[in-house]
Amino acid sequence: ETAIALLKLSPHLTICDAPSGGGYLQVFVTVPDIKFYSVETSAEFARQTHTFEANTTLLCESIADISLLDSTVDRVVSLAGLHHVVDQIAFYREARRILKPGGLLVVADVRAGSGVDKFLDGFVDRHSSMGHQGKFLDKTTPAAIAQCGFEIAVARPYAYTWRFSDPAAMARYCQLMFGLDQADQATVLQGIERCLGYRVNEDGCQMNWELFCIQAVNPELGDRL
């Protein structure tokens, strides 16, 4: 919801979602007549991508080399997948290339040093046979995006919760979501409590989470002179 709000959508805009992580973001977009380019970085992700609307085009390629013409899209969004990309600067440059003047780039990902960082690169890395090491956003990220030609409008963390019926459901979900094949539910609950924190009340179980969100503007042509 936060990422979508930062996109400032209106009808008939074109969005490039990169990497799109299965294309799930578009199901939450309620603004009509939005055209999507869903960029996946592997054939397996592309096979699993949900193209909910007929106006979605699936591209399987590097997010640093997107097969779109210059000034093609109104919005570029990257939600919680950029930390798997080593050369993030190349993505920011590519985003600016394909954005129209006045278009927006929205990046929402894990903040370095946060509890989510500790959970993913600490607990998940130790208890998943796949491991986890991410290149997370830090205090230098807004400046790096600005150096690619953007004007930074928003750069701050947003805290929220993941909601479950009870702690057991939360633990089961995290086991599946993060591939925690080397931790039982009790261990997962301990890891969540230590790294993230959670609470249980009459509304169920809420697990703390956070993403660092950046909204950057591709300047109008006159502003680039």
C-alpha positions in Angstrom: 0.0 0.0 0.0 2.8 2.4 0.8 4.7 1.6 -2.4 1.5 2.1 -4.5 0.7 5.4 -2.7 4.2 6.7 -3.5 3.6 5.9 -7.2 0.9 8.5 -7.3 -1.1 6.6 -9.9 -3.8 7.9 -12.2 -5.6 6.2 -15.1 -3.7 5.4 -18.3 -0.2 5.4 -16.8 2.4 2.8 -17.7 4.4 1.0 -14.9 7.6 -1.0 -15.1 7.8 -3.4 -12.1 11.4 -4.6 -11.8 12.1 -7.2 -10.5 8.4 -8.1 -10.2 8.7 -11.2 -8.0 5.9 -13.0 -9.7 3.9 -10.0 -10.7 1.9 -9.9 -7.4 2.0 -6.1 -7.0 -0.4 -5.4 -9.9 -3.3 -7.2 -8.1 -3.3 -4.4 -5.5 -3.5 -1.6 -8.1 -7.1 -0.4 -8.2 -6.6 2.5 -10.6 -8.1 1.6 -14.0 -6.3 1.3 -17.3 -2.8 0.9 -16.0 -0.4 -0.8 -18.4 2.3 -3.0 -16.8 5.7 -4.2 -17.9 6.6 -7.0 -15.5 10.4 -7.7 -15.5 11.6 -11.0 -14.2 15.3 -11.9 -14.0 15.0 -15.7 -14.4 13.0 -18.1 -16.5 11.6 -19.8 -13.4 10.3 -16.6 -12.0 8.8 -15.8 -15.4 7.0 -19.1 -15.5 5.5 -18.3 -12.1 4.5 -14.7 -12.9 0.8 -13.9 -12.6 -0.4 -11.7 -15.4 -3.7 -10.6 -13.9 -4.6 -8.2 -16.7 -4.5 -8.4 -20.5 -2.5 -5.1 -20.5 0.6 -6.8 -18.8 3.7 -7.5 -20.8 6.2 -10.0 -19.3 9.9 -9.4 -19.9 12.5 -11.9 -18.8 15.8 -10.1 -18.7 18.3 -8.1 -16.6 16.7 -5.1 -14.8 19.9 -3.2 -15.8 19.1 -3.8 -19.5 15.4 -3.5 -20.1 14.1 -3.8 -23.7 12.1 -0.6 -23.6 12.7 2.6 -25.5 13.9 5.8 -23.9 11.1 7.7 -22.1 8.6 4.9 -22.4 7.1 4.5 -18.9 5.5 6.8 -16.3 6.5 4.9 -13.3 9.3 2.4 -12.3 8.8 0.4 -9.1 11.1 -2.1 -7.3 9.5 -3.7 -4.2 11.6 -5.9 -1.9 13.7 -7.5 -4.7 16.5 -5.1 -5.4 18.6 -6.4 -2.5 19.3 -9.5 -4.6 20.9 -7.3 -7.3 24.6 -6.6 -7.0 24.8 -3.6 -9.4 22.0 -1.4 -8.2 23.5 1.7 -9.8 23.0 0.1 -13.2 19.3 -0.3 -12.4 18.9 3.3 -11.3 20.4 4.5 -14.5 18.2 2.2 -16.6 15.1 3.4 -14.7 16.0 6.9 -15.5 16.5 6.0 -19.2 13.1 4.4 -19.6 11.2 7.0 -17.5 9.4 9.9 -19.2 10.4 13.4 -18.0 8.5 14.0 -14.7 8.1 10.2 -14.1 8.7 8.6 -10.7 11.0 5.9 -9.5 9.8 4.1 -6.3 12.1 1.8 -4.5 11.1 -0.1 -1.3 13.5 -2.5 0.3 15.2 -3.6 3.5 17.2 -0.9 5.4 20.8 -2.0 6.3 21.2 -2.3 10.1 17.4 -2.8 10.7 15.8 -5.7 12.5 14.7 -7.0 9.1 18.4 -7.0 8.0 19.2 -8.9 11.2 16.4 -11.4 10.6 17.2 -12.1 6.9 21.0 -12.0 6.8 21.3 -13.4 10.3 18.6 -15.8 11.3 17.4 -16.8 7.8 21.0 -17.2 6.6 21.7 -19.6 9.4 18.5 -21.6 9.2 17.9 -22.0 5.5 19.9 -24.3 3.3 19.7 -21.6 0.6 21.2 -19.0 2.8 20.5 -15.3 2.5 22.9 -12.4 2.0 21.3 -9.1 0.7 22.7 -5.8 -0.5 20.3 -3.6 1.5 19.6 0.1 1.2 21.6 2.4 3.4 22.2 6.1 4.0 24.2 6.4 0.8 21.4 5.0 -1.4 19.4 8.3 -1.9 22.7 10.1 -2.9 23.5 7.3 -5.3 20.1 7.6 -7.0 20.5 11.4 -7.1 23.8 11.0 -8.9 22.0 9.0 -11.6 20.0 12.2 -12.4 17.0 11.9 -10.1 15.6 14.4 -7.6 14.8 12.7 -4.3 11.3 13.5 -3.0 11.0 10.9 -0.2 13.6 8.8 1.6 12.6 7.2 4.9 11.7 3.9 6.6 8.1 2.8 6.9 7.2 0.4 9.7 4.2 -1.9 9.5 3.1 -5.4 10.6 2.4 -8.7 8.9 -0.8 -10.1 10.3 -1.6 -13.8 11.2 -4.3 -15.7 13.1 -1.8 -16.9 15.7 2.0 -17.3 16.4 1.9 -20.9 14.9 0.5 -19.6 11.6 3.2 -16.8 11.6 6.0 -19.4 12.1 4.6 -21.7 9.4 4.4 -18.9 7.0 7.9 -17.7 7.6 9.2 -21.3 7.3 7.8 -21.4 3.8 8.4 -17.8 2.8 12.1 -17.8 3.7 12.9 -21.5 3.2 13.6 -22.1 6.9 14.2 -25.9 6.4 16.7 -26.1 9.3 14.5 -24.6 12.0 11.4 -25.9 13.8 8.5 -23.7 14.7 9.8 -22.9 18.2 13.2 -21.8 16.8 11.5 -19.7 14.2 9.4 -18.0 16.9 12.5 -17.3 18.9 14.2 -15.8 15.8 11.2 -13.5 15.0 11.0 -12.3 18.6 14.7 -11.6 18.9 15.1 -9.9 15.5 11.7 -8.3 14.7 9.4 -8.6 17.6 5.7 -9.5 17.5 2.6 -9.2 19.6 -0.6 -11.2 20.2 -3.9 -9.7 21.0 -7.6 -10.1 20.2 -7.0 -9.3 16.6 -4.5 -12.1 16.2 -0.7 -12.0 15.8 1.2 -9.1 14.3 4.9 -9.4 13.2 6.9 -6.2 13.0 8.4 -5.4 9.6 10.0 -2.4 7.9 11.0 -1.2 4.5 13.1 1.8 3.5 11.1 3.7 0.8 12.5 6.1 -1.8 10.5 8.2 -4.2 12.6 9.9 -6.9 11.6 12.2 -9.7 13.0 12.1 -13.2 13.3 15.9 -13.9 11.4 17.6 -16.6 13.5 18.4 -19.6 13.8 22.0 -18.6 15.1 21.1 -15.2 18.0 19.1 -16.6 19.7 22.1 -18.2 
